[in-house]
């Protein structure tokens, strides 16, 4: 029997916990013990939302995004995280999630959907360019030592 995939807004602690395996693929530096608390804080304080593509009760892919305003980009939705589990890649989930976030942005009358990606992440860049994103900036960071 073929699975039916659907996009679902992730809201509960149990749903957030189901996103861990996908998040860890993208962000292996994260600590699973702090995962739920970190996401709950982001949702409460930073207008962070997660849209997940579900395969039954399993999160196969997700996009984490926030509503924000910046002087350089305006009134936007910023995609922090977009990842698909290896076993589900090639099914168009990234495009589905990008379209979903774009629909959310349009419904909220936002000016743009913005994201950053790793400089050498050519696979992701091809997906973004295919989906109407343009290279408009270089993201720089100065890592502070602790």
N, C-alpha and C positions, 0 to 999 in steps of 0.2 A: 504494500500500500504506500502510495506516495505521500510525503509530508506536505501539509499546507502551511506556508510561511505567512506570518502577518506582522505588521509593525504595531508595537504596543508601547504606550507611555509607561515608563518604569517609575514607580512611585513608592512602593512599600519596601520595608527592610528586606523581606524575603526576595523581592524582585531585584533589588540592588545587589544582594548577595549572589544572585544568579548571574550577574554580569562579570563577576570576578575573573573567570577563566578567559574571557575576551579581553578584559582590561589588562590582565597580566601579559598577554601577548604583545600589546602595544607599550605597556609601562612596567617592565619587569623590575624596576627599582622600587615599586610600591610594596608596602607591607600589608599582607592580607588581614592582620589583626586590626589595622586602622581603617580598612577599606570602607565599611559601612558608616563609621563616624565621619570620615572625610567627605564622603558623598552627601550625607545628611547635612553637614555644615555648608557645603557648596550650594545645595538646593535651597537652604534657608537663607543664606546670606548673600549669595551671588547670582541668584536667578538661574541656576544650573538645572537643566533638564536632560533626561536620557530617553531616547527612542530606541527600542530594541527590536530586532527581527527575531521572532520566536519560531522554534521548531518544537512544537508541543510546549513542554515546560522548560525547554533549554533555550538560552539566549545564544543565537548563532552569530549575531553581529549587533553592534550598537553605535550610535552617535551620541556623544555628550556635547551639549551646547548651552550657551548662555545668552541672555538678552542684555545688551550693553550699549553704551554710547561712548564714543571716543572722538577726540578732536580730529584725528586723522581719517577715520572711517565713517563717522556719523552715527546714526541710529541703526544698529545692526544686530544680527545674530552671529555670534562667533562660535565656530565649531572647535572645541578643545580636543575631542577624541572621536576617532572613527576607525573601527577595526572589525574584522571578520575572522572567526576561527578558521584555521587552515583547511579543515575538512569541508567548509562551506564556500570557499573562495571560487570565483569564476561563475557564480550564480546571479551576479548583478546586484548583490545586496548593498554595496557601497553606493551605487547609483540610486537605488530605491531610497536609501537613507538621506542622501543629498537632496533628492526631490522632495522628500518629506519635510526636511528642515527648510527648504526653499518655500514650500507651501505654508509652513508656520510663519515664516518671515513675511510673506505676502499678506497673510491674514492679519498680522499685527502691524501692517503698514511700515515695515522696516525698509531701509535704503539698500541693504546688501546683506549677503551671507559671506563671511570672511573666515579664513582658516590659515594655519601655518602647517608646513610639513617638513620633514627632515630634508636637508639639502640634497642628499644622495638617494632619497626615496623615489626613484624614477617611476616605479610601478604606480604608486599613489598619485604622483604628479600627472601621469597620463590619464588616469581616471578623472582627476579634477579638471584638467584641460578639456577633456571630452565632454564634461558636464558644464561647460560655460565659464569656468573660473579662469582668471587671467593672472599672470605674474606681474604684481604691482609693487612689491616691496621685498626687501631682504630683512629677515628677522635676525637680530643680534642679541646676544646675552653675555653678561659678565658674571660668571658663577662666583659667588661669595664663599670663601672657605669658612668652615665652621670649626 
